[in-house]
Amino acid sequence: MQSQYQHLIDLSDYPVSWWKKVIDLGEEIKNDPSRFAHECDGKVMATLFYEPSTRTQMSFQTAMIRLGGQIIGFDNPNNSSVAKGETIKDTTKIVSSYADVLVIRHPVAGAAKAASLTSDCSVINAGDGGHLHPTQTLTDLLTLQIEKKTLSDLTIGMCGDLLNGRTVHSLCKALSMFKGNKFVFISTPELMMPAYIKDIIKANGSTYEEVNSLEEAIPSLDVLYMTRIQQERFASQEEYLAQKNTYILDYQKMLLAKRDMIVMHPLPRVDEITVEVDDDPRAKYFVQAKYGVYVRMALILTILSEKKTSETLIGKLYPGVQCDNPKCITNHEGYLPKSFRFSGDETLLECEYCDERKLI
Ligand code: NCD
């Protein structure tokens, strides 16, 4: 199957030079947004948000409006025909015939990939379950470029829910492509970074260590990326409560950090950063959210200006083989072709939608 539209499902589908082009354009827009005010006159962007969102949805909408375009969409699928049982395939097919670009957020991994298979316009992944969040990563890269003046040779601490946090998955994959970056994963044993992300880091030549104390890790960091415990991805309230409040960044811990360490957070924050930290000049999470508008303006412009035909699925179908991940879109929307890639080893298949591995 081929698609004639440019999609952004996973940043790894593009070379680093493409990400850099988008980030650099984002910085150019930040410095003079008015120059881009009519670049999308007459264009329509649809935002299909099957999951709650403040920043991602509104920054995408602001981005399109500031480019001169218009927006349609829903932020509550219960107000759309999804509530009547419509599949992603049908919703996407129709909405993509109304719009020039479709931005989708969904609670199930691989949903954006699934949408791109039948879309008649470009699809952007605005978060697919606990899997990936590539446009947050573009936001984070622009933040690092502006606030740290580099994307390389950084020691980056990631703290909190590393298992379910899609932002840290995408960001690790991206930052491990730049030379000299070291990761310090700070989490409880239950919420450690998934093995497939750690394998990608190693394969890209970056290093990581896993620790459980934020106090001990903080002095060595150039960047501290805090995350929320992802309550909605836990099987039970008890399991969530057992993890809640394990890591709290406060004034005392900030005293242990380097004077030029920056604190990032994709937001929303719950309890993991106390409000007193907001006044520390090293706290960059609010400005980070603002940079998200510029980088999304850059992304919309880039995606709409580049036309290329590509294969929608590059893996193979293995008759009778199904993905084992209950949170994978192929186990929710039965019509989808179940496509797998080989993951280095001849006995290990990787689901093309959610990256879950399976032994054959
Ligand atoms: C994040 C998300 O939705 O994954 N938020 C965002 O997009 N800025 C982080 C989160 O919800 O914890």
Boltz pocket constraint, residues with backbone or C-beta under 6 A from the ligand:
constraints:
  - pocket:
      binder: B
      contacts: [[A, 52], [A, 55], [A, 56], [A, 126], [A, 127], [A, 129], [A, 133], [A, 136], [A, 166], [A, 167], [A, 227], [A, 228], [A, 266], [A, 267], [A, 268]]
      max_distance: 6.0
